[in-house]
Amino acid sequence: QVQLVESGGGLVQPGGSLRLSCADSGSTFSINAWGWYRQAPGKQRELVASITRGGRINYVDSVKGRFTISRDNAKNTLYLQMNSLKPEDTAVYFCNARIGQAPYEYDYWGQGTQVTVAS
């Protein structure tokens, strides 16, 4: 079992910054990759950024150059630094941890944190 607890969401003006955090606990040794997803009202959940245990990082095109995913292994904490925020970044952001290998992988999810970008 893996537990994920997120923090750091809130209201920010366009052009501002926020940092999301996700602390994991439990069987963290089994995690192969972490990710941040978001879901806006009426839209499907999308992958924003991911990082593997080996350090490979990917971003969705819409956040490249603005968002940075990182992980502090000593603190078992995943981060998403979000800069130059836009109204279209408004969504509930979810932390994800994946164990196992395809096709047998399993996803754990955080509770979600609201990010609202508005003036």
C-alpha positions in Angstrom: 0.0 0.0 0.0 1.1 3.5 -0.8 -0.4 6.7 0.7 -0.2 10.1 -1.0 -0.9 13.4 0.7 -0.9 16.6 -1.4 -0.6 20.2 -0.4 0.1 23.6 -2.0 -2.9 24.4 -4.1 -4.7 27.7 -4.0 -5.7 30.9 -5.8 -3.1 32.8 -7.8 -3.2 35.6 -10.4 -2.2 34.9 -14.0 1.6 35.0 -14.3 2.0 33.9 -10.7 3.6 30.7 -9.2 2.6 27.9 -7.0 4.4 24.8 -5.8 2.5 21.6 -5.2 3.9 18.9 -2.8 3.0 15.2 -2.5 4.4 13.2 0.4 4.3 9.4 -0.1 4.5 6.8 2.6 4.0 3.0 2.9 5.5 0.7 0.4 7.4 3.4 -1.5 10.1 1.0 -2.6 7.6 -0.5 -5.0 7.0 2.8 -6.9 8.4 2.9 -10.4 7.2 6.4 -11.4 5.4 9.4 -10.1 3.2 11.9 -11.9 1.0 14.9 -11.6 -2.3 14.9 -13.3 -5.0 17.5 -13.5 -8.7 17.6 -14.2 -10.6 20.7 -15.2 -14.4 20.8 -15.0 -16.0 18.9 -17.9 -12.7 17.6 -19.1 -10.8 14.3 -18.8 -8.0 13.9 -16.4 -4.7 14.5 -18.2 -1.1 13.8 -17.4 0.9 17.0 -16.7 4.3 15.7 -15.8 6.0 12.5 -14.8 9.3 11.3 -13.4 10.6 7.8 -13.2 12.6 6.3 -10.4 15.5 6.5 -12.9 15.0 10.2 -13.3 13.4 10.3 -16.8 11.0 13.3 -17.0 8.2 14.1 -19.4 5.8 17.0 -19.6 2.7 17.7 -21.6 3.4 20.3 -24.3 1.2 23.0 -22.7 3.3 23.2 -19.6 6.8 22.8 -21.0 9.1 25.6 -19.9 6.7 26.7 -17.2 6.3 23.7 -14.9 9.1 21.6 -13.2 8.6 18.2 -11.6 11.1 17.0 -9.1 11.4 14.5 -6.3 13.3 14.7 -3.0 14.0 11.0 -2.2 15.2 11.8 1.3 11.9 13.3 2.1 9.8 11.0 0.0 8.2 14.0 -1.5 7.2 14.9 -5.1 7.0 18.5 -6.2 5.5 20.4 -9.1 6.8 24.0 -9.4 4.3 25.9 -11.5 5.4 29.3 -13.0 3.8 31.7 -15.4 0.4 30.3 -14.6 -2.4 30.8 -17.0 -6.2 30.6 -16.4 -6.3 27.4 -18.5 -4.1 25.8 -15.8 -7.1 25.9 -13.4 -7.9 22.4 -12.4 -7.8 19.9 -9.6 -4.3 18.5 -9.5 -3.7 14.9 -8.4 -0.5 13.2 -7.4 0.1 9.7 -8.8 2.4 6.8 -7.9 2.6 3.8 -10.2 3.9 0.3 -9.2 4.5 -2.7 -11.3 5.1 -3.1 -15.0 2.8 -3.0 -17.9 0.3 -4.5 -18.3 0.1 -5.2 -14.6 0.8 -1.7 -13.2 -1.3 -0.2 -10.5 -1.9 3.5 -9.7 -2.2 5.2 -6.4 -3.8 8.6 -6.2 -3.7 11.6 -3.8 -6.9 13.3 -2.7 -6.4 16.2 -5.2 -5.7 19.9 -4.6 -7.5 22.8 -6.3 -5.4 25.3 -8.3 -7.3 28.4 -9.5 -5.7 30.9 -11.7 -7.7 34.1 -11.9 -7.4 37.9 -11.5 
